[in-house]
Amino acid sequence: MEDIQKVYDFLNKANEFYLATIEGDQPRVRVYGASLLFEGKLYFMAIKGTNAPDQLEKNPKFEICIFKNNVLRMNGKLVMDNRIEVRGALIKKIPALGESLGTENMIMYYVKDATATFSNLRGVYDVVHF
């Protein structure tokens, strides 16, 4: 749990991150800001009707890059878990999402088989797996 908490804390300090998915043989990168630690899993939200859910259904691999004084790169697979409890927990954390999207437009994914690499100008200083 300590490793996943370290990643989650970094995500929250950064406020935004860039998530890449695959469309055919082309990477697609978009900015994200919502993350959630729920029942010991790290979650991200996609919006229904955007390209990300279709891309993740065909290929669940992803990569994230974040810069906030240091760099975090994380890759793995995203697995859909669209239970109302998960969506509700994210809305509890970020109430504006519920007001602007409503739970019916949220699609939640948890991170599986992840490697997170922390680095700075001197190189890699930590690697965690969860």
Secondary structure, 3 states (H helix, E strand, C coil): CHHHHHHHHHHHHHCCEEEEEEECCEEEEEEECCEEEECCEEEEEEECCCHHHHHHHHCCEEEEEEECCCEEEEEEEEEECCCHHHHHHHHHHCHHHHHHCCHHHEEEEEEEEEEEEEEECCEEEEEEEC
